[in-house]
């Protein structure tokens, strides 16, 4: 499946976009865990308890101007996998 992770300007918000793909029929849940530069940890789930994630679903977390660490977990066919781990920093070029 395709997931796009980005940090947006000017508000430093962190976006995770789900684009589906091969194997999407088995995806049960997607969770984004963000550790902000100030130490705060935020977890958001794409599965709201009522349905599986759909193409175009997006999670948005208010980030910081400094580095923020993001981990993304995907649950497929009952097993959870870490599919992404990245430190996001805005470039000021």
Secondary structure, 3 states (H helix, E strand, C coil): CCEEEEECCCCCCEEEEECCCCCHHHEEEEEEEEECCCCCEEEEECCCCCCCCCCCCEEEECCCCCCEEEEEEEEECCEEEEEEEEEECCCCC
